[in-house]
Amino acid sequence: MCIFCKIVNKELPSNTVLEDENFLAFHDLYPKAPIHILIIPKEHIDCFQNVSGETMSGLTLFAQKVAQKIGVDKTGYRLITNNGDDGAQEIYHLHFHMLGGGKLKWEHMHDESHKNM
């Protein structure tokens, strides 16, 4: 059983932000931004490539509620998922990182070659 399934089953603690019957949002233990929330389906789905449109539809609405609850819905946030080994996925349970709480850097866009885009 993966670590996120253990969190869903209450076998491991989490700092929960929002929960419903299908999804769970909780604070990341190793934040990369002032606000760093993990959003997961309770059903074990190993990666984005294997998620159904129905689940993504529900997850989208849930993520919007999370953004409202933590107060980044108006100021902005970044929503990221890593898919597979080459995409740097570390835990094979579909999850999204919601990052916010300040102006986030995007190093790639500071490159000279992108200024004219």
VMD Tcl script that draws the C-alpha trace (Angstrom):
set ca {
  {0.00 0.00 0.00}
  {1.41 3.40 -0.97}
  {1.95 6.24 1.49}
  {-1.01 8.25 0.17}
  {-3.35 5.26 0.53}
  {-2.17 5.00 4.14}
  {-3.02 8.68 4.64}
  {-6.47 8.15 3.07}
  {-7.04 5.16 5.37}
  {-5.95 7.23 8.42}
  {-3.03 4.88 9.04}
  {-0.70 7.89 8.79}
  {-1.48 11.43 9.95}
  {-1.81 14.43 7.67}
  {-2.51 18.11 8.09}
  {-5.82 18.04 6.20}
  {-7.03 21.14 4.37}
  {-10.18 19.72 2.77}
  {-11.76 16.30 2.36}
  {-14.84 14.83 0.73}
  {-15.87 11.28 -0.17}
  {-13.61 11.17 -3.26}
  {-10.67 13.51 -2.66}
  {-8.27 14.68 0.01}
  {-6.07 17.78 0.25}
  {-3.31 18.13 2.83}
  {-0.14 20.14 3.48}
  {3.09 18.80 1.94}
  {5.71 17.87 4.54}
  {8.47 19.42 2.40}
  {6.96 22.65 1.01}
  {8.44 24.27 -2.08}
  {6.39 27.47 -1.67}
  {4.77 29.39 1.21}
  {1.64 27.33 0.51}
  {2.15 23.77 -0.76}
  {-0.89 21.50 -0.73}
  {-1.14 17.96 -2.11}
  {-4.46 17.04 -3.73}
  {-5.21 13.35 -4.29}
  {-8.08 11.11 -5.26}
  {-8.90 8.67 -2.48}
  {-9.04 5.89 -5.04}
  {-5.57 4.59 -5.85}
  {-4.70 5.69 -9.39}
  {-1.00 5.31 -10.07}
  {-0.48 8.27 -12.43}
  {-2.09 10.97 -14.57}
  {-1.87 8.82 -17.68}
  {-4.32 6.34 -16.13}
  {-6.92 8.73 -14.68}
  {-10.44 8.88 -16.11}
  {-12.07 12.06 -17.34}
  {-14.77 11.62 -14.72}
  {-12.23 11.57 -11.89}
  {-10.38 14.58 -13.36}
  {-13.65 16.50 -13.59}
  {-14.29 15.92 -9.89}
  {-10.69 16.67 -8.99}
  {-10.86 19.97 -10.88}
  {-13.87 21.14 -8.86}
  {-12.25 19.92 -5.64}
  {-8.99 21.77 -6.41}
  {-10.96 24.97 -7.02}
  {-12.58 24.57 -3.57}
  {-9.13 24.03 -2.03}
  {-7.87 27.24 -3.66}
  {-10.83 29.15 -2.25}
  {-10.39 27.67 1.22}
  {-6.69 28.58 1.46}
  {-7.24 32.00 -0.13}
  {-5.26 31.72 -3.38}
  {-8.23 31.60 -5.75}
  {-7.96 35.36 -6.42}
  {-4.18 35.87 -6.11}
  {-3.11 32.85 -8.17}
  {-1.43 29.50 -7.76}
  {0.35 26.78 -9.68}
  {-1.12 23.28 -10.05}
  {1.42 20.61 -11.01}
  {1.45 16.86 -11.48}
  {4.47 14.73 -12.34}
  {3.82 11.70 -14.52}
  {6.12 8.66 -14.66}
  {9.85 8.29 -14.16}
  {10.90 10.87 -16.75}
  {8.34 13.31 -15.34}
  {9.94 13.02 -11.87}
  {7.00 11.24 -10.24}
  {8.18 9.99 -6.84}
  {4.99 8.57 -5.33}
  {2.93 6.42 -7.67}
  {-0.49 7.65 -6.54}
  {-1.92 10.45 -8.66}
  {-1.40 13.75 -6.89}
  {-1.31 17.42 -7.71}
  {0.82 20.04 -6.00}
  {-0.94 23.35 -5.38}
  {1.71 26.03 -4.85}
  {0.92 29.60 -3.87}
  {1.18 32.21 -1.18}
  {3.45 34.59 -3.09}
  {4.94 35.39 -6.47}
  {6.25 32.08 -7.79}
  {9.39 31.91 -9.90}
  {9.40 30.30 -13.31}
  {13.07 30.18 -14.22}
  {12.49 29.04 -17.80}
  {10.73 32.26 -18.73}
  {13.64 34.42 -17.55}
  {15.84 33.04 -20.27}
  {16.84 35.56 -22.99}
  {15.59 33.23 -25.73}
  {12.02 33.49 -24.43}
  {11.74 37.28 -24.15}
  {10.31 37.66 -27.64}
  {7.67 34.95 -27.20}
}
mol new
graphics top color blue
foreach p $ca { graphics top sphere $p radius 0.5 }
foreach p [lrange $ca 0 end-1] q [lrange $ca 1 end] { graphics top cylinder $p $q radius 0.2 }
display resetview
